[in-house]
Amino acid sequence: MEKCVCFGEVMMRLCAPEGRRLDQTDSLEMTFGGAEANVAAALTNFGLCSSYVTKLPDNAVAKAFLGQMKAIGTDISHIVLGGERMGVYFVEKAFSVRPAKIIYDRKHSSISAVQPGDIDWDKAFEGATRFHWSGITPALSPEAAHESEAALKAAKRHSLTVSCDINYRSALWTPEETSKVMTPLMEYVDVLIANESEPKLVFGIAPDAKYYSGSRLSAEGYADIARQFTERFPVKAVGFAIREGMEEGKYIWSGLLYNGTERKHYVSSKYDLQIVDRIGGGDAFGAGLIAAMMLGRSAQECVEFAAAASALKHTYAGDFNRATLQEVDALIASRAR
């Protein structure tokens, strides 16, 4: 059976009750989330084998997270304890014309102070076939960037298929800083996950203007971005989560997958979403793509699964995608009828 190892930061999420602002509530709901943790949890919920690697403080909050991951069934045996704290983020959900608000408090988190030798990557990758990371992790600190590179080098020693979600965060670094760190790391990536704006912002890769109709980019435009990636880096496939017409808690959601070997792109069905919680939607798309690849599905089936899985994630509160493999396949089948 294939196994995917995910590496990154997990944070405690404190969310104001539905309809309330952070400055008017006297209670907050605590859950956990983080790009790579979300992927690991989703893969486990699909019935696949996943392992999550990070560094956490040795305290009760971290133990609460570890208990949740253990209950799901994700392997946490290579998580390292140490450092000062777990990062926190505060969430005020969007409603109608009011946008969501997120406040991060992650400075001096344990993972940002990870040291060489804290994580034994050769042991962490035993029995693994895939490794997933995102651009958030090297953005946290020079130490986290160094550890990301160490993990990637080890992944290639073990002949793992490497996937990466660019996940650019302007609150953590500038496009110039991102490009300087991420460009050499792209040499290790086999499967890239992105949105429309990140390739141009970070790598200067943009589609031809002819692929735009107003502000909307066509499927051929996304494929043009992906083609440029595969020509510049050893990337073999590029996946895009596509969001259209966002207004009043609704938007249209779909995905596109470009196969660099075939030089061909595949487009998923579209989903009109009524959103419960959009945080983690992109991670759910990435997890769906990885899961379908682990299951040996065709390119068209992979992008259909990724889009359907992430569409379902938008119907749940919290960062983790709680959908099962059977539920995702049932949604896909319902669209085919």
C-alpha positions in Angstrom: 0.0 0.0 0.0 1.2 3.5 -0.8 2.0 5.8 2.1 2.2 9.6 2.1 4.3 11.6 4.6 3.3 15.2 5.2 5.5 17.8 6.9 4.6 21.3 8.2 3.1 23.5 10.9 -0.1 22.7 12.8 -1.8 25.5 14.7 -4.6 25.8 17.2 -7.6 27.4 15.6 -9.9 29.6 17.8 -13.1 30.5 16.0 -15.8 32.9 17.0 -19.4 31.4 17.1 -21.4 31.7 13.9 -22.5 35.2 13.1 -20.3 36.8 15.8 -17.2 39.0 15.4 -14.1 38.4 17.4 -14.5 41.6 19.3 -18.1 40.7 20.5 -17.8 37.1 21.6 -16.9 35.7 25.0 -16.3 32.2 23.8 -14.1 30.6 21.1 -14.3 27.1 19.6 -10.9 25.3 19.6 -9.9 23.0 16.7 -6.6 22.4 14.9 -5.4 23.0 11.4 -2.5 23.5 9.1 -2.0 22.9 5.4 0.0 19.6 5.6 -1.9 18.4 8.7 -5.1 18.9 6.7 -3.8 16.8 3.9 -2.6 14.0 6.2 -6.0 13.9 8.0 -7.9 13.8 4.7 -5.8 11.0 3.3 -6.5 9.0 6.5 -10.2 9.7 6.3 -10.1 8.3 2.7 -8.8 5.0 4.2 -5.3 5.6 2.9 -2.0 5.4 4.8 -0.6 8.8 5.9 2.0 10.1 8.4 2.3 13.6 9.8 5.7 15.1 10.8 6.2 18.3 12.7 7.6 19.7 15.9 5.4 20.6 18.8 5.8 21.9 22.4 5.5 19.3 25.1 2.2 20.6 26.6 -1.5 19.8 27.0 -2.5 21.7 23.9 -0.1 19.7 21.7 -1.3 16.5 23.3 -4.9 17.4 22.4 -3.9 17.7 18.8 -2.0 14.4 18.9 -5.0 12.7 20.4 -7.2 13.9 17.6 -4.7 12.7 14.9 -4.3 9.4 16.7 -8.1 8.9 16.8 -8.4 9.6 13.1 -5.6 7.0 12.5 -2.8 9.2 11.1 0.7 8.0 12.0 2.2 10.5 14.4 5.2 8.4 15.5 7.7 10.8 14.0 6.4 14.0 15.5 9.1 15.7 17.7 8.4 17.4 21.0 10.2 20.5 22.0 10.3 24.3 21.6 8.2 27.1 23.1 4.7 26.9 21.7 2.1 25.9 19.1 1.1 28.7 16.7 -2.5 30.0 17.1 -4.9 31.6 14.6 -8.2 33.4 15.3 -11.1 33.1 12.9 -14.1 35.2 12.3 -16.3 33.6 9.6 -17.6 35.4 6.6 -21.3 36.1 6.3 -23.2 37.7 3.5 -21.3 40.9 2.5 -18.9 40.6 5.5 -15.6 38.9 4.6 -13.8 36.4 6.9 -11.1 37.7 9.2 -8.1 35.7 10.3 -5.5 36.8 12.8 -2.3 34.8 13.1 -0.1 34.4 16.3 2.6 32.0 15.3 5.9 33.7 16.1 8.4 31.5 18.0 6.4 28.4 17.3 8.2 25.1 17.8 8.4 24.2 14.2 9.9 27.6 13.3 12.8 26.7 15.6 13.4 23.1 14.3 17.0 22.2 14.3 19.1 19.8 12.1 18.8 16.3 13.5 15.5 16.9 15.3 13.7 14.8 12.7 15.2 11.6 11.4 14.0 11.7 7.8 15.4 8.3 6.9 13.2 6.7 9.6 10.2 8.9 8.8 10.4 7.8 5.2 10.6 4.1 5.8 7.8 2.4 3.9 6.7 5.7 2.3 6.0 6.3 -1.4 5.1 10.0 -1.3 6.1 13.2 0.5 3.9 16.3 0.7 4.9 19.8 1.8 3.8 23.4 1.1 5.4 26.8 0.8 4.1 27.8 4.2 6.7 25.7 6.0 9.9 27.3 4.6 8.3 30.7 5.0 8.2 30.3 8.8 11.9 30.8 9.5 15.4 30.1 8.0 15.5 27.0 10.2 12.2 25.7 8.8 13.4 26.4 5.3 16.6 24.4 5.9 14.6 21.5 7.3 12.3 21.6 4.3 15.3 21.2 2.0 16.7 18.4 4.2 13.4 16.6 4.0 13.3 17.0 0.2 16.8 15.6 -0.2 15.9 12.6 1.9 12.7 12.1 0.0 14.6 11.9 -3.2 17.2 9.5 -1.7 14.2 7.2 -0.9 12.8 7.7 -4.4 9.5 9.2 -3.2 7.1 11.1 -5.4 7.1 14.7 -4.0 4.0 17.0 -4.1 4.0 20.7 -3.2 1.3 23.3 -2.7 2.8 26.7 -3.3 0.5 28.2 -0.7 2.0 31.7 -0.8 1.3 33.8 2.3 2.0 37.5 2.1 1.9 37.7 5.9 5.0 35.5 6.1 7.2 36.8 3.3 7.4 38.8 0.1 7.2 37.4 -3.5 10.9 38.1 -3.9 11.8 36.2 -0.7 9.5 33.4 -1.7 11.1 33.1 -5.1 14.6 33.0 -3.7 13.8 30.1 -1.4 11.2 28.2 -3.4 12.9 28.2 -6.8 15.7 25.8 -5.9 13.2 23.6 -3.9 11.1 23.2 -7.1 13.9 20.9 -8.4 12.6 18.2 -6.1 8.9 18.5 -6.9 7.0 16.0 -9.1 3.4 17.2 -8.5 2.7 20.9 -8.1 -0.5 22.4 -6.7 -1.3 26.1 -7.2 -3.9 28.8 -7.7 -4.1 31.2 -10.6 -2.1 34.1 -9.1 0.8 32.2 -7.4 2.9 31.2 -10.4 3.2 34.8 -11.7 3.7 36.3 -8.2 6.4 33.9 -7.1 8.0 32.5 -10.3 7.1 35.1 -12.9 5.2 32.4 -14.9 2.1 33.9 -16.5 -0.3 32.7 -19.2 -0.6 34.4 -22.6 -3.0 37.3 -22.5 -5.2 35.6 -25.2 -6.4 33.2 -22.6 -8.2 35.8 -20.6 -11.8 36.8 -21.1 -12.1 39.9 -19.0 -10.6 38.8 -15.7 -11.5 35.2 -16.2 -8.7 32.8 -17.2 -9.7 29.9 -19.5 -8.8 26.3 -19.0 -6.2 26.7 -21.8 -4.7 29.5 -19.8 -4.2 27.3 -16.7 -2.7 24.7 -19.0 -0.3 27.3 -20.4 0.9 28.1 -16.9 1.4 24.4 -16.1 3.2 23.8 -19.4 5.7 26.5 -18.5 6.2 25.0 -15.1 7.0 21.6 -16.6 9.4 23.1 -19.0 11.3 25.1 -16.4 11.3 22.5 -13.6 11.2 18.7 -13.3 7.5 18.9 -12.4 5.5 16.2 -14.1 2.0 17.3 -13.2 0.3 20.5 -12.1 -3.1 20.8 -10.4 -5.2 24.0 -10.0 -8.2 24.5 -7.7 -10.4 27.0 -9.5 -12.8 29.4 -7.7 -15.2 31.5 -9.7 -17.9 34.1 -8.9 -17.4 34.4 -5.1 -20.2 36.3 -3.5 -22.3 36.1 -0.3 -20.9 32.8 0.8 -21.3 31.1 -2.6 -19.0 30.3 -5.5 -18.4 27.8 -8.3 -15.6 25.3 -7.6 -13.7 23.1 -10.0 -10.2 21.8 -10.8 -7.8 21.3 -13.6 -4.9 18.8 -13.9 -2.1 19.1 -16.4 -0.2 16.0 -17.3 3.3 17.1 -18.4 4.2 13.7 -20.1 1.1 13.9 -22.3 1.2 17.7 -22.5 -2.6 17.5 -22.0 -5.0 19.0 -19.4 -8.1 17.6 -17.8 -11.0 19.6 -16.3 -13.4 18.5 -13.6 -17.1 19.0 -13.1 -18.2 22.3 -11.6 -19.8 22.6 -8.2 -22.1 25.4 -7.1 -21.2 25.7 -3.4 -23.1 27.1 -0.4 -20.2 27.5 2.0 -20.1 26.5 5.6 -16.3 26.9 6.0 -13.9 27.6 3.2 -10.7 27.3 5.3 -8.8 24.1 4.2 -10.6 23.9 0.8 -7.4 24.2 -1.1 -5.8 21.6 1.1 -8.7 19.3 0.5 -8.2 19.7 -3.2 -4.5 18.7 -2.9 -5.3 15.8 -0.6 -7.9 14.6 -3.1 -5.4 14.8 -6.0 -2.8 12.9 -4.0 -5.3 10.3 -2.9 -6.6 9.6 -6.4 -3.0 9.2 -7.6 -2.2 6.8 -4.7 -5.2 4.8 -5.8 -3.9 4.6 -9.4 -6.7 6.5 -11.0 -6.6 8.1 -14.5 -5.8 11.8 -14.9 -9.5 12.6 -15.5 -10.5 10.6 -12.5 -7.8 12.3 -10.3 -9.1 15.8 -11.0 -12.7 14.8 -10.6 -11.9 13.3 -7.2 -9.9 16.3 -6.1 -12.7 18.7 -7.1 -15.4 16.7 -5.5 -13.4 16.1 -2.3 -12.7 19.8 -1.8 -16.4 20.7 -2.7 -17.5 18.4 0.2 -14.9 20.0 2.5 -16.7 23.4 2.1 -19.7 21.9 3.8 -18.0 21.1 7.1 -16.8 23.4 9.9 -13.1 23.1 10.7 -9.9 22.7 8.7 -10.0 18.9 8.2 -11.9 17.2 5.4 -14.2 14.7 7.0 -15.4 13.1 3.7 -14.8 9.4 3.1 -13.7 7.8 -0.1 -17.2 6.4 -0.6 -18.8 9.8 -0.1 -16.6 11.5 -2.7 -17.1 8.8 -5.2 -20.9 9.0 -4.6 -20.8 12.7 -5.4 -18.9 12.2 -8.5 -21.3 9.4 -9.6 -24.3 11.7 -9.0 -22.9 14.3 -11.4 -22.4 11.7 -14.1 -26.1 10.7 -14.1 
